[in-house]
Amino acid sequence: MACHEQKPILEEVERNCNIAADRINPLKNRAAIKEFRLSVTPTIVILKNGTEVKRFEGLVHREPLEEAIRRFYIG
């Protein structure tokens, strides 16, 4: 259920930071569980040049997520 709570927060962050996030359903994409070492949902993995730079596990609020996006992408 936390994924459903995370969705509007992530959508707001996308608008505020002018980014597009990819969403992966681990139940439909079992390879993603292994590739991203997913053990908690929701998990937000921030990648830069294909390398993980930040991970949030569980429900994350808008402010820390936007702060991480700005740190790694906006400057």
C-alpha positions as CSV (number, residue, x, y, z in Angstrom):
1,M,0.0,0.0,0.0
2,A,2.9,2.4,0.5
3,C,3.5,2.3,-3.2
4,H,0.0,3.9,-3.7
5,E,0.9,6.6,-1.2
6,Q,4.3,7.2,-2.9
7,K,2.8,7.7,-6.3
8,P,1.3,11.2,-5.9
9,I,4.5,12.3,-4.0
10,L,6.7,11.1,-6.8
11,E,4.5,12.8,-9.4
12,E,4.8,16.1,-7.6
13,V,8.6,15.7,-7.4
14,E,8.6,15.0,-11.2
15,R,6.7,18.3,-11.8
16,N,8.7,20.4,-9.4
17,C,12.1,19.2,-10.6
18,N,11.1,18.8,-14.3
19,I,12.2,15.1,-14.4
20,A,10.6,11.8,-15.5
21,A,10.9,8.8,-13.2
22,D,10.8,5.2,-14.5
23,R,8.5,2.9,-12.5
24,I,9.1,-0.8,-12.2
25,N,6.6,-3.2,-10.9
26,P,8.8,-5.9,-9.3
27,L,6.0,-8.5,-9.5
28,K,5.9,-8.1,-13.3
29,N,9.7,-7.6,-13.7
30,R,11.4,-10.2,-11.6
31,A,14.8,-9.2,-13.1
32,A,14.5,-5.8,-11.5
33,I,14.4,-7.4,-8.0
34,K,17.9,-8.8,-8.6
35,E,19.3,-5.9,-10.6
36,F,18.3,-3.2,-8.1
37,R,18.5,-5.5,-5.0
38,L,14.9,-4.7,-4.1
39,S,13.7,-6.0,-0.7
40,V,11.3,-3.2,0.3
41,T,8.5,-1.5,-1.6
42,P,8.5,1.2,-2.5
43,T,12.1,1.7,-3.3
44,I,13.4,4.7,-5.1
45,V,16.8,4.4,-6.7
46,I,18.5,7.5,-8.0
47,L,20.9,6.7,-10.8
48,K,23.5,9.1,-12.3
49,N,25.2,7.8,-15.5
50,G,23.9,4.3,-14.7
51,T,25.4,4.3,-11.1
52,E,23.3,4.3,-8.0
53,V,23.9,7.5,-6.1
54,K,21.0,7.4,-3.6
55,R,18.4,4.9,-2.4
56,F,15.2,5.5,-0.5
57,E,13.4,2.4,0.9
58,G,9.9,2.7,2.2
59,L,7.6,5.8,1.9
60,V,9.7,8.9,1.4
61,H,8.3,12.5,1.6
62,R,8.7,15.1,-1.1
63,E,11.3,17.3,0.6
64,P,14.1,14.7,1.0
65,L,13.4,13.3,-2.5
66,E,13.6,16.7,-4.1
67,E,16.7,17.5,-2.1
68,A,18.4,14.4,-3.5
69,I,17.3,15.1,-7.1
70,R,18.6,18.7,-6.8
71,R,21.9,17.5,-5.3
72,F,22.6,14.9,-8.0
73,Y,21.0,16.5,-11.1
74,I,20.3,20.2,-10.7
75,G,23.4,21.2,-9.0
